[in-house]
Amino acid sequence: MQANGNMLQQIYQILQSFVPEGYAIRPETDLVGELGLDSLKVMKILEIVEDRFDISIPLNILPDVRTVEDLVLQI
């Protein structure tokens, strides 16, 4: 679980540049609904995540990624 906590913190750091200053991101934060991210921003976030964690995220998982926690679980 420690690894997921660390990963969650790194995801928070990545998302901070895409949300209004001072916005509190939580695991249950909806990436599109609450943060208002469009598809271009979501793709940019995925690119940053892939680079940060040295992974490749298949695009077919995107429908399953609604919240920050979903993203962490898919990684």
C-alpha positions as CSV (number, residue, x, y, z in Angstrom):
1,M,0.0,0.0,0.0
2,Q,3.0,2.3,0.6
3,A,3.8,2.2,-3.1
4,N,0.3,3.2,-4.0
5,G,0.4,6.1,-1.5
6,N,3.7,7.3,-3.0
7,M,2.2,6.9,-6.5
8,L,-0.9,8.8,-5.5
9,Q,1.2,11.7,-4.3
10,Q,3.1,11.8,-7.6
11,I,-0.2,11.8,-9.5
12,Y,-1.4,14.7,-7.3
13,Q,1.8,16.6,-8.2
14,I,1.2,15.9,-11.9
15,L,-2.4,17.0,-11.7
16,Q,-1.7,20.3,-9.8
17,S,-0.5,22.0,-13.0
18,F,-3.9,21.2,-14.6
19,V,-6.2,22.4,-11.9
20,P,-6.9,25.8,-10.3
21,E,-4.4,26.8,-7.7
22,G,-5.5,25.7,-4.2
23,Y,-7.8,23.0,-5.5
24,A,-7.7,19.9,-3.2
25,I,-7.4,16.8,-5.3
26,R,-8.7,13.6,-3.6
27,P,-8.6,10.0,-4.7
28,E,-12.3,10.2,-5.6
29,T,-11.8,13.3,-7.7
30,D,-13.4,12.9,-11.1
31,L,-10.9,13.8,-13.7
32,V,-13.4,15.1,-16.3
33,G,-16.4,16.0,-14.2
34,E,-14.8,17.8,-11.3
35,L,-11.5,19.0,-12.9
36,G,-13.1,19.8,-16.2
37,L,-10.3,18.2,-18.2
38,D,-10.8,17.8,-21.9
39,S,-9.5,14.9,-23.9
40,L,-6.3,16.8,-24.9
41,K,-5.4,17.5,-21.3
42,V,-6.2,13.9,-20.3
43,M,-3.8,12.7,-23.0
44,K,-1.1,15.1,-21.8
45,I,-1.5,13.8,-18.2
46,L,-1.2,10.2,-19.5
47,E,2.0,11.2,-21.4
48,I,3.5,12.7,-18.2
49,V,2.5,9.7,-16.2
50,E,4.0,7.3,-18.7
51,D,7.3,9.3,-18.6
52,R,7.3,9.6,-14.8
53,F,6.7,5.9,-14.2
54,D,8.5,4.6,-17.3
55,I,5.4,2.7,-18.4
56,S,3.1,2.5,-21.4
57,I,-0.6,3.0,-20.7
58,P,-2.9,1.3,-23.3
59,L,-5.6,3.6,-24.6
60,N,-8.2,0.9,-24.2
61,I,-8.2,1.4,-20.4
62,L,-9.3,5.0,-20.7
63,P,-13.0,4.3,-20.3
64,D,-12.2,2.7,-16.9
65,V,-10.3,5.7,-15.7
66,R,-12.8,8.2,-14.2
67,T,-11.1,9.2,-10.9
68,V,-7.6,9.8,-9.6
69,E,-7.8,6.5,-7.8
70,D,-8.8,4.7,-11.0
71,L,-5.7,6.1,-12.6
72,V,-3.5,4.9,-9.8
73,L,-5.1,1.4,-9.9
74,Q,-4.5,1.1,-13.6
75,I,-0.8,2.1,-13.2
